[in-house]
Every structure is written in C-alpha cells, then in structure tokens.
Amino acid sequence: MKLVILDRDGVINLDSAQYIKSPEEWKPIPGSLEAIARFTQAGFHVVVATNQSGVGRGLFDMATLNAMHDKMHKAAGQLGGRIDAVFFCPHAHDAGCACRKPKPGMLLEIAGRFDIALDTVPVIGDSLRDLQAASAAGGRPILVLTGKGEQTLKAGGLPDGTEVHKDLAAAATALVA
C-alpha cells in the first residue's frame, strides 16, 4: 500500500497566526488540492495528521472542525482527489498528550490503523514539529516551504534526511514520478 501523510495548515490550506477557526477561513494553497488529486490518481492513500489546539483552547468546537474538514474533503474531491482519513490532536499545547506533534503518537496511530510500517511513508509538513514527529515515528520527513516552511528551513535543525520541496504540488511531482 502506498500512503502519504500530510499536515493541514500551511501544507494544504493557508495558515494564520490566529488559527483557522471556520470553514470560511479555510482556503487552499494554490496547487495543493491538485497535488492531493495527483497522489490519489497515482494510487496513494492520503491521510491528514494535524494539531488542532483551537479545539482545546475553545476557539472553535468539534462541529466547526468537522465543517472545515468537510469543506477540505469536498474541495479535493471536486478535482479527483480523495482524503482517506483525517487524524487530529484537539489538545492544547500544555495538555501533555501523546498525540500532539512533535510527539509521534498520531503518526503511530495512523500506522496501526492502516497496518503499515512508516519507514517509507512520506510525512509532509511545514513546521519542525511535523518533521520531528515524522522522524520519531520512523517516517520520511518532507518539508514544504509554504506556511511556516521558509522559517523552518531558515531556523535549521531539521531531522537527518529531510527532503525539501517548494510546495505540496512539487512534493507530489517528486513522489509520484
């Protein structure tokens, strides 16, 4: 089975320092939905793994988060893409949970649910914590320069073997080729 794991904010959709708090604020990064379609058409299962501490902070509720994800699923579907699953951590930063990236818990749960070892699975993110979670779970860390990606690259300290691509579309081109 071919699997790719994507972070959401800054990889699929535009990010905001004030959080994405509603379906109206959820706007795809140009080319990201086409990249998801390209993965789908190449036989990949596409899974999203995202920290959503806005739930734990009370900035939005589960119904709103579900509405944002519904919009994302529909938008990808309109272009021939499919997101097979969305895994999220709703906890605030200080909750001490095992699922919040940079901890690997969410990625390990995905591995268990899909019954796959993560050693060849691309895990695409825009922040150091995405890459650290990928590395800790045994995945293949890939940084995109959208969202916080430029800042992440400039700050350095990336896990060994991290690949870097301009955006999700460029990552899809490289991985599907």
PyRosetta script that sets phi, psi and omega in degrees:
from pyrosetta import init, pose_from_sequence

init()
pose = pose_from_sequence("MKLVILDRDGVINLDSAQYIKSPEEWKPIPGSLEAIARFTQAGFHVVVATNQSGVGRGLFDMATLNAMHDKMHKAAGQLGGRIDAVFFCPHAHDAGCACRKPKPGMLLEIAGRFDIALDTVPVIGDSLRDLQAASAAGGRPILVLTGKGEQTLKAGGLPDGTEVHKDLAAAATALVA")
pose.set_psi(1, 136.9)
pose.set_omega(1, 175.2)
pose.set_phi(2, -98.1)
pose.set_psi(2, 130.1)
pose.set_omega(2, -177.5)
pose.set_phi(3, -134.4)
pose.set_psi(3, 141.7)
pose.set_omega(3, 171.7)
pose.set_phi(4, -132.1)
pose.set_psi(4, 136.8)
pose.set_omega(4, -179.4)
pose.set_phi(5, -112.9)
pose.set_psi(5, 127.3)
pose.set_omega(5, -177.3)
pose.set_phi(6, -117.9)
pose.set_psi(6, 137.2)
pose.set_omega(6, 164.8)
pose.set_phi(7, -71.2)
pose.set_psi(7, 162.5)
pose.set_omega(7, -178.2)
pose.set_phi(8, -97.0)
pose.set_psi(8, -73.0)
pose.set_omega(8, -173.5)
pose.set_phi(9, -68.9)
pose.set_psi(9, 123.5)
pose.set_omega(9, -179.3)
pose.set_phi(10, 92.7)
pose.set_psi(10, -10.9)
pose.set_omega(10, 178.5)
pose.set_phi(11, -115.4)
pose.set_psi(11, -53.2)
pose.set_omega(11, 178.9)
pose.set_phi(12, -93.6)
pose.set_psi(12, -44.4)
pose.set_omega(12, -178.1)
pose.set_phi(13, -123.0)
pose.set_psi(13, 160.6)
pose.set_omega(13, 176.5)
pose.set_phi(14, -60.0)
pose.set_psi(14, 144.3)
pose.set_omega(14, -178.7)
pose.set_phi(15, -102.5)
pose.set_psi(15, 167.4)
pose.set_omega(15, 178.2)
pose.set_phi(16, -148.4)
pose.set_psi(16, 139.0)
pose.set_omega(16, 176.2)
pose.set_phi(17, -63.9)
pose.set_psi(17, -21.9)
pose.set_omega(17, 178.7)
pose.set_phi(18, -94.0)
pose.set_psi(18, 12.1)
pose.set_omega(18, -179.0)
pose.set_phi(19, 73.1)
pose.set_psi(19, 153.9)
pose.set_omega(19, 171.5)
pose.set_phi(20, -90.2)
pose.set_psi(20, 113.5)
pose.set_omega(20, -169.4)
pose.set_phi(21, -113.8)
pose.set_psi(21, 0.0)
pose.set_omega(21, -178.4)
pose.set_phi(22, -156.7)
pose.set_psi(22, 160.8)
pose.set_omega(22, 176.0)
pose.set_phi(23, -59.3)
pose.set_psi(23, -31.5)
pose.set_omega(23, -180.0)
pose.set_phi(24, -66.5)
pose.set_psi(24, -32.8)
pose.set_omega(24, 179.6)
pose.set_phi(25, -80.4)
pose.set_psi(25, -16.6)
pose.set_omega(25, -178.9)
pose.set_phi(26, -78.0)
pose.set_psi(26, 110.8)
pose.set_omega(26, -179.1)
pose.set_phi(27, -131.2)
pose.set_psi(27, 126.5)
pose.set_omega(27, -177.5)
pose.set_phi(28, -67.9)
pose.set_psi(28, 147.2)
pose.set_omega(28, 171.0)
pose.set_phi(29, -72.2)
pose.set_psi(29, 134.5)
pose.set_omega(29, 179.4)
pose.set_phi(30, -52.0)
pose.set_psi(30, 128.8)
pose.set_omega(30, 178.9)
pose.set_phi(31, 90.3)
pose.set_psi(31, -14.2)
pose.set_omega(31, -175.6)
pose.set_phi(32, -70.4)
pose.set_psi(32, -40.5)
pose.set_omega(32, -179.6)
pose.set_phi(33, -69.8)
pose.set_psi(33, -35.4)
pose.set_omega(33, 175.0)
pose.set_phi(34, -64.3)
pose.set_psi(34, -35.8)
pose.set_omega(34, 177.2)
pose.set_phi(35, -64.2)
pose.set_psi(35, -41.7)
pose.set_omega(35, 177.6)
pose.set_phi(36, -62.3)
pose.set_psi(36, -41.9)
pose.set_omega(36, 177.3)
pose.set_phi(37, -61.6)
pose.set_psi(37, -40.4)
pose.set_omega(37, 179.9)
pose.set_phi(38, -64.2)
pose.set_psi(38, -43.5)
pose.set_omega(38, 175.7)
pose.set_phi(39, -58.9)
pose.set_psi(39, -48.3)
pose.set_omega(39, -178.6)
pose.set_phi(40, -57.8)
pose.set_psi(40, -48.7)
pose.set_omega(40, -177.0)
pose.set_phi(41, -67.6)
pose.set_psi(41, -21.5)
pose.set_omega(41, 176.7)
pose.set_phi(42, -89.0)
pose.set_psi(42, 4.6)
pose.set_omega(42, 175.7)
pose.set_phi(43, 90.6)
pose.set_psi(43, 10.9)
pose.set_omega(43, 176.9)
pose.set_phi(44, -81.0)
pose.set_psi(44, 144.8)
pose.set_omega(44, 164.5)
pose.set_phi(45, -87.6)
pose.set_psi(45, 127.5)
pose.set_omega(45, -178.1)
pose.set_phi(46, -104.0)
pose.set_psi(46, 123.7)
pose.set_omega(46, 179.6)
pose.set_phi(47, -125.8)
pose.set_psi(47, 138.5)
pose.set_omega(47, 177.0)
pose.set_phi(48, -102.4)
pose.set_psi(48, 134.5)
pose.set_omega(48, 176.0)
pose.set_phi(49, -127.4)
pose.set_psi(49, 111.7)
pose.set_omega(49, -170.9)
pose.set_phi(50, -138.1)
pose.set_psi(50, 135.5)
pose.set_omega(50, 169.3)
pose.set_phi(51, -76.8)
pose.set_psi(51, 129.2)
pose.set_omega(51, 178.3)
pose.set_phi(52, -131.1)
pose.set_psi(52, 65.8)
pose.set_omega(52, -177.3)
pose.set_phi(53, -67.9)
pose.set_psi(53, -11.3)
pose.set_omega(53, 175.1)
pose.set_phi(54, -58.0)
pose.set_psi(54, -29.9)
pose.set_omega(54, 176.1)
pose.set_phi(55, -66.0)
pose.set_psi(55, -51.8)
pose.set_omega(55, -178.7)
pose.set_phi(56, -64.2)
pose.set_psi(56, -27.5)
pose.set_omega(56, 179.2)
pose.set_phi(57, -86.5)
pose.set_psi(57, -5.8)
pose.set_omega(57, -179.7)
pose.set_phi(58, 78.7)
pose.set_psi(58, 17.5)
pose.set_omega(58, 179.4)
pose.set_phi(59, -77.5)
pose.set_psi(59, -26.8)
pose.set_omega(59, 174.6)
pose.set_phi(60, -157.0)
pose.set_psi(60, 161.1)
pose.set_omega(60, -176.9)
pose.set_phi(61, -103.1)
pose.set_psi(61, 177.5)
pose.set_omega(61, -177.9)
pose.set_phi(62, -62.3)
pose.set_psi(62, -37.3)
pose.set_omega(62, 179.0)
pose.set_phi(63, -61.4)
pose.set_psi(63, -39.8)
pose.set_omega(63, 178.9)
pose.set_phi(64, -68.9)
pose.set_psi(64, -42.6)
pose.set_omega(64, 177.1)
pose.set_phi(65, -59.7)
pose.set_psi(65, -44.4)
pose.set_omega(65, 178.1)
pose.set_phi(66, -62.1)
pose.set_psi(66, -37.4)
pose.set_omega(66, 178.5)
pose.set_phi(67, -66.4)
pose.set_psi(67, -38.5)
pose.set_omega(67, 176.5)
pose.set_phi(68, -63.5)
pose.set_psi(68, -43.4)
pose.set_omega(68, -178.7)
pose.set_phi(69, -70.0)
pose.set_psi(69, -34.1)
pose.set_omega(69, 175.6)
pose.set_phi(70, -61.6)
pose.set_psi(70, -43.6)
pose.set_omega(70, 177.4)
pose.set_phi(71, -60.7)
pose.set_psi(71, -42.7)
pose.set_omega(71, 179.7)
pose.set_phi(72, -63.4)
pose.set_psi(72, -45.9)
pose.set_omega(72, 178.4)
pose.set_phi(73, -58.9)
pose.set_psi(73, -47.4)
pose.set_omega(73, -178.4)
pose.set_phi(74, -64.6)
pose.set_psi(74, -42.6)
pose.set_omega(74, -179.1)
pose.set_phi(75, -63.4)
pose.set_psi(75, -42.2)
pose.set_omega(75, 177.5)
pose.set_phi(76, -66.0)
pose.set_psi(76, -42.3)
pose.set_omega(76, -179.4)
pose.set_phi(77, -62.0)
pose.set_psi(77, -34.6)
pose.set_omega(77, 179.5)
pose.set_phi(78, -64.2)
pose.set_psi(78, -20.9)
pose.set_omega(78, -179.8)
pose.set_phi(79, -105.4)
pose.set_psi(79, 8.9)
pose.set_omega(79, 178.9)
pose.set_phi(80, 90.2)
pose.set_psi(80, 12.2)
pose.set_omega(80, 178.3)
pose.set_phi(81, -98.9)
pose.set_psi(81, 161.4)
pose.set_omega(81, 177.2)
pose.set_phi(82, -141.4)
pose.set_psi(82, 131.3)
pose.set_omega(82, 173.1)
pose.set_phi(83, -102.8)
pose.set_psi(83, 114.1)
pose.set_omega(83, -173.5)
pose.set_phi(84, -73.1)
pose.set_psi(84, -29.8)
pose.set_omega(84, -178.8)
pose.set_phi(85, -163.4)
pose.set_psi(85, 152.7)
pose.set_omega(85, 173.6)
pose.set_phi(86, -124.1)
pose.set_psi(86, 120.3)
pose.set_omega(86, 174.8)
pose.set_phi(87, -108.6)
pose.set_psi(87, 138.1)
pose.set_omega(87, -178.5)
pose.set_phi(88, -145.2)
pose.set_psi(88, 152.0)
pose.set_omega(88, 172.8)
pose.set_phi(89, -105.6)
pose.set_psi(89, 116.0)
pose.set_omega(89, -179.3)
pose.set_phi(90, -89.0)
pose.set_psi(90, 0.8)
pose.set_omega(90, -171.2)
pose.set_phi(91, -81.9)
pose.set_psi(91, 148.2)
pose.set_omega(91, 173.7)
pose.set_phi(92, -69.7)
pose.set_psi(92, 159.6)
pose.set_omega(92, -175.9)
pose.set_phi(93, -52.2)
pose.set_psi(93, -38.9)
pose.set_omega(93, -174.2)
pose.set_phi(94, -89.0)
pose.set_psi(94, 9.0)
pose.set_omega(94, -176.7)
pose.set_phi(95, -72.9)
pose.set_psi(95, -21.5)
pose.set_omega(95, 178.5)
pose.set_phi(96, 72.5)
pose.set_psi(96, 23.7)
pose.set_omega(96, -178.9)
pose.set_phi(97, -75.6)
pose.set_psi(97, 168.1)
pose.set_omega(97, 178.6)
pose.set_phi(98, -92.8)
pose.set_psi(98, -9.0)
pose.set_omega(98, -174.2)
pose.set_phi(99, -94.6)
pose.set_psi(99, -16.5)
pose.set_omega(99, -177.0)
pose.set_phi(100, -76.5)
pose.set_psi(100, 122.0)
pose.set_omega(100, 175.1)
pose.set_phi(101, -61.4)
pose.set_psi(101, 135.7)
pose.set_omega(101, 26.8)
pose.set_phi(102, -88.7)
pose.set_psi(102, 0.7)
pose.set_omega(102, 176.2)
pose.set_phi(103, -69.4)
pose.set_psi(103, 151.6)
pose.set_omega(103, -174.2)
pose.set_phi(104, -87.5)
pose.set_psi(104, 1.5)
pose.set_omega(104, -172.6)
pose.set_phi(105, -52.3)
pose.set_psi(105, -45.4)
pose.set_omega(105, -178.6)
pose.set_phi(106, -64.2)
pose.set_psi(106, -41.9)
pose.set_omega(106, -179.4)
pose.set_phi(107, -69.0)
pose.set_psi(107, -37.3)
pose.set_omega(107, 177.0)
pose.set_phi(108, -66.4)
pose.set_psi(108, -35.2)
pose.set_omega(108, 175.8)
pose.set_phi(109, -64.4)
pose.set_psi(109, -41.8)
pose.set_omega(109, 177.2)
pose.set_phi(110, -60.7)
pose.set_psi(110, -45.7)
pose.set_omega(110, 179.1)
pose.set_phi(111, -57.5)
pose.set_psi(111, -43.4)
pose.set_omega(111, 178.8)
pose.set_phi(112, -65.5)
pose.set_psi(112, -44.5)
pose.set_omega(112, -179.4)
pose.set_phi(113, -65.0)
pose.set_psi(113, -36.4)
pose.set_omega(113, -178.7)
pose.set_phi(114, -95.7)
pose.set_psi(114, 0.2)
pose.set_omega(114, 178.3)
pose.set_phi(115, 50.7)
pose.set_psi(115, 56.8)
pose.set_omega(115, -177.3)
pose.set_phi(116, -141.3)
pose.set_psi(116, 142.7)
pose.set_omega(116, 171.6)
pose.set_phi(117, -78.2)
pose.set_psi(117, 142.3)
pose.set_omega(117, -174.5)
pose.set_phi(118, -88.0)
pose.set_psi(118, -0.7)
pose.set_omega(118, -172.3)
pose.set_phi(119, -58.7)
pose.set_psi(119, -26.1)
pose.set_omega(119, 177.7)
pose.set_phi(120, -111.1)
pose.set_psi(120, 4.2)
pose.set_omega(120, -174.5)
pose.set_phi(121, -85.3)
pose.set_psi(121, 121.7)
pose.set_omega(121, 174.9)
pose.set_phi(122, -69.3)
pose.set_psi(122, 132.4)
pose.set_omega(122, 175.7)
pose.set_phi(123, -120.4)
pose.set_psi(123, 111.3)
pose.set_omega(123, -170.3)
pose.set_phi(124, -106.3)
pose.set_psi(124, 124.6)
pose.set_omega(124, 179.8)
pose.set_phi(125, -146.4)
pose.set_psi(125, 173.8)
pose.set_omega(125, 179.6)
pose.set_phi(126, -115.2)
pose.set_psi(126, -1.4)
pose.set_omega(126, -177.6)
pose.set_phi(127, -126.1)
pose.set_psi(127, 158.7)
pose.set_omega(127, 179.4)
pose.set_phi(128, -57.9)
pose.set_psi(128, -39.3)
pose.set_omega(128, -177.8)
pose.set_phi(129, -63.7)
pose.set_psi(129, -32.9)
pose.set_omega(129, 175.1)
pose.set_phi(130, -62.2)
pose.set_psi(130, -45.7)
pose.set_omega(130, -177.0)
pose.set_phi(131, -69.6)
pose.set_psi(131, -38.1)
pose.set_omega(131, 177.9)
pose.set_phi(132, -65.2)
pose.set_psi(132, -40.9)
pose.set_omega(132, 177.5)
pose.set_phi(133, -63.7)
pose.set_psi(133, -43.3)
pose.set_omega(133, 178.7)
pose.set_phi(134, -58.9)
pose.set_psi(134, -47.7)
pose.set_omega(134, -178.6)
pose.set_phi(135, -64.1)
pose.set_psi(135, -44.3)
pose.set_omega(135, -179.1)
pose.set_phi(136, -64.7)
pose.set_psi(136, -30.3)
pose.set_omega(136, -179.6)
pose.set_phi(137, -88.2)
pose.set_psi(137, -4.6)
pose.set_omega(137, 179.9)
pose.set_phi(138, 88.7)
pose.set_psi(138, 11.9)
pose.set_omega(138, 179.8)
pose.set_phi(139, -83.6)
pose.set_psi(139, -177.2)
pose.set_omega(139, -178.4)
pose.set_phi(140, -103.7)
pose.set_psi(140, 99.4)
pose.set_omega(140, -174.6)
pose.set_phi(141, -71.4)
pose.set_psi(141, 131.1)
pose.set_omega(141, 177.2)
pose.set_phi(142, -131.5)
pose.set_psi(142, 125.3)
pose.set_omega(142, 178.1)
pose.set_phi(143, -98.3)
pose.set_psi(143, 132.1)
pose.set_omega(143, 169.0)
pose.set_phi(144, -106.9)
pose.set_psi(144, 148.6)
pose.set_omega(144, -173.2)
pose.set_phi(145, -89.7)
pose.set_psi(145, 9.9)
pose.set_omega(145, 173.0)
pose.set_phi(146, -83.9)
pose.set_psi(146, 174.1)
pose.set_omega(146, 179.9)
pose.set_phi(147, 57.5)
pose.set_psi(147, -123.0)
pose.set_omega(147, 179.0)
pose.set_phi(148, -90.9)
pose.set_psi(148, 6.7)
pose.set_omega(148, -172.2)
pose.set_phi(149, -58.9)
pose.set_psi(149, -43.4)
pose.set_omega(149, 179.2)
pose.set_phi(150, -61.2)
pose.set_psi(150, -45.0)
pose.set_omega(150, 179.3)
pose.set_phi(151, -63.7)
pose.set_psi(151, -40.2)
pose.set_omega(151, 180.0)
pose.set_phi(152, -62.4)
pose.set_psi(152, -45.1)
pose.set_omega(152, 179.5)
pose.set_phi(153, -63.3)
pose.set_psi(153, -45.0)
pose.set_omega(153, -178.6)
pose.set_phi(154, -63.2)
pose.set_psi(154, -37.1)
pose.set_omega(154, -179.1)
pose.set_phi(155, -69.3)
pose.set_psi(155, -26.4)
pose.set_omega(155, 178.3)
pose.set_phi(156, 75.4)
pose.set_psi(156, -168.4)
pose.set_omega(156, 179.8)
pose.set_phi(157, 75.8)
pose.set_psi(157, 23.5)
pose.set_omega(157, -179.6)
pose.set_phi(158, -68.8)
pose.set_psi(158, 147.8)
pose.set_omega(158, 176.0)
pose.set_phi(159, -58.5)
pose.set_psi(159, 149.1)
pose.set_omega(159, 178.0)
pose.set_phi(160, -53.9)
pose.set_psi(160, 138.9)
pose.set_omega(160, 176.0)
pose.set_phi(161, 81.9)
pose.set_psi(161, 4.7)
pose.set_omega(161, -180.0)
pose.set_phi(162, -64.9)
pose.set_psi(162, 127.9)
pose.set_omega(162, 173.5)
pose.set_phi(163, -89.4)
pose.set_psi(163, 153.2)
pose.set_omega(163, 179.6)
pose.set_phi(164, -127.9)
pose.set_psi(164, 131.4)
pose.set_omega(164, 176.8)
pose.set_phi(165, -133.1)
pose.set_psi(165, 153.3)
pose.set_omega(165, -177.9)
pose.set_phi(166, -56.5)
pose.set_psi(166, -44.7)
pose.set_omega(166, -177.3)
pose.set_phi(167, -161.2)
pose.set_psi(167, -177.7)
pose.set_omega(167, -178.0)
pose.set_phi(168, -63.8)
pose.set_psi(168, -35.3)
pose.set_omega(168, 178.5)
pose.set_phi(169, -61.7)
pose.set_psi(169, -43.9)
pose.set_omega(169, 178.8)
pose.set_phi(170, -66.3)
pose.set_psi(170, -39.3)
pose.set_omega(170, 177.6)
pose.set_phi(171, -62.9)
pose.set_psi(171, -43.2)
pose.set_omega(171, 179.6)
pose.set_phi(172, -62.5)
pose.set_psi(172, -42.8)
pose.set_omega(172, 179.2)
pose.set_phi(173, -58.2)
pose.set_psi(173, -45.5)
pose.set_omega(173, -178.8)
pose.set_phi(174, -67.1)
pose.set_psi(174, -40.5)
pose.set_omega(174, -175.0)
pose.set_phi(175, -78.8)
pose.set_psi(175, -28.9)
pose.set_omega(175, -177.9)
pose.set_phi(176, -84.2)
pose.set_psi(176, -25.9)
pose.set_omega(176, -176.6)
pose.set_phi(177, -60.8)
pose.dump_pdb("model.pdb")
